[in-house]
Structures are given as C-alpha cells and as structure tokens.
Amino acid sequence: MIDLHCHALPGVDDGPATLDDALALLRVAHEAGATTVVATPHVSPTYPTAPETIEAGVAALAPLSPVELLAGAEVAHEPALELPDEILRRLTLGDSNTILLESPLSPSVGPVFERAFDSLRERGYRVLLAHPERAPLFLGNPKRLHALVERGALCSITAQALSGRFGQGPKWFALELLRDGLVHSVDSDAHDAFGRPPGLREGMLDAAETLPLVARHAGWYMTRVPAAILRDEPLPQK
C-alpha cells in the first residue's frame, strides 16, 4: 500500500513531536501493510513549513524508516495562491507533478478556494484534494466538490473517516463519494501511532460493510492510483 498523506515528520507541525514518535508511527504503518509513505507536513498560515525543512526531515528519517519515505506537503489554499513555482515544485508528492491541496476545515471559505485550484491547474500541476469529506464547504454544498472533480481534481479521503473517527457526517459523505466514483485515493492523514494512526485497512473494511464492492477495488484506491500519481501517469482503470 502507498500512503500519500501522512504527517510523519517530527517537530514540524501537529504530527509526531519527536523522532521516536515518528518512528512509532511509521512502524504502525509498516505493520498495517504500507510500503511507501509520503511525508506531508502542513504548509499553511499556521504552519509555514519550508521545503528545506521537509527535505532535511525526510533525509534524516528515511534511513531509519521501515517503509520507503518520500517528501511532500499538504498545502493550504493561501500559500497555493502566493508561493512561486520554485517553492511549489519542491512541495509536490514524491517529486511528482501533484500538489496535495488541503480542503479547508474552517466553516466558511468563499471562491478563493476554487481560485487556488484553478491557479494550480493553470500552472501545470495535478491537484489531489486532501480530506474533502471533512470540509464544511463540501459537506454543506457537495456540488462544489463535484464541479472541481469535473474540472480535473482528484480526491483523497481519509481512511479513518470511513470508520467514523471524525463523526457521522464525514463518514456518510465519504461513503457517498465512494459510491459516486469521486474518490481516487484512500490515505491515512495519520498524525501519530495512537491517537491518529494510519488505519488504512480498517477504514476500507468498515466501508465494505456498507458498500461491498469497495473491497474489490481496495488495491485501486491504495496502491494502483497512488503509484500512478507518484509516476505522473494517467490513472489506471478500475
């Protein structure tokens, strides 16, 4: 399995605080079947993480990691609009052409989010939306998400959302997105080994209880599509 969204680096955002905490998280990911993890610290007004910090963190952690560790970032819409290409190119997932764009968790975000998405697409990036099932702007108006997917957005939902970790609203919205074919990747958004562990397999098993066909496509969501994203290839057929 390939996890495209994991806060694995220690001491840079709201992920693991120490190196030991980071290694514990990666061991849990490995034990659960992950072979590759992309470290995606926040790049946002709250956590303005620099590419140099991410690159240095991955370089220090990768030799100790039980899984292949790649560099990336979860980029908020504000820096996505403001940062120059020489910075954004260093924040893509695993040196691919894909930006992981954070779906805002604030209660109201206007058309500036769509402007950020359009700007990234115009600059030549593929855009993967992080945790849209938890974003109030999509929960309250699913048509906004549908419109973005029609314009080329890919969607990464959080595995633990399928288990109800973030409440019933995000759980059922995530299931609806799976049912409607709007999900392209299921990732962990893990922050530590215990409170916010990876839970990739558990999330898919829970989803399959409601949507039995989901289990048949688990490899598409958690291996084949993420691999294509990292290689800048077209998405495979299910």
URMO-V555128 format. One line per field, one symbol per residue. phi: phi as a letter, one per 40 degrees, with the letter a starting at -180 (. if undefined). Layout:
phi->???
//
This chain:
phi->.bbcaaccccgbaccccbcccccccccccccchcbbbccbccbadcbcccdccccccccccdccccbcbbcaabcccccdcbcccccdccbccfgcbbcccccccccabccccccccccccccgccbbccfccbcdccccadcccdccccchcbbbccdccccgcbhcccccccccccdcgbbbabbcfcbacbcbcdgcccccccccccbdcddcbdcccbbccdcccccfbccccc
//
